[in-house]
């Protein structure tokens, strides 16, 4: 457990994602589902996340190009986030980015 406390992460901006790979980032939750049972062993939670630096009031741009769809899967429903408020900040470690 002490090894995790000393570990430092390098965080990326969502808009800087270009290559497929692992990323650590912060984001603002734009849309979310409660955890759903996908099959007998898997639960999923779908989140739409935007970069915290994004501001549509001062810099209008195409919002859909800036949204990340984050899918979180677990064998235990308790391990998934229960999002109650849009606009909350989420910190994500070791997310695998796949451009579609």
Beta strands, then each sheet from edge to edge (+ up, - down):
strand 1: 21-32
strand 2: 36-37
strand 3: 43-50
strand 4: 67-74
strand 5: 89-97
sheet 1: 2+ 3- 1+ 5-
sheet 2: 2+ 3- 4+
end
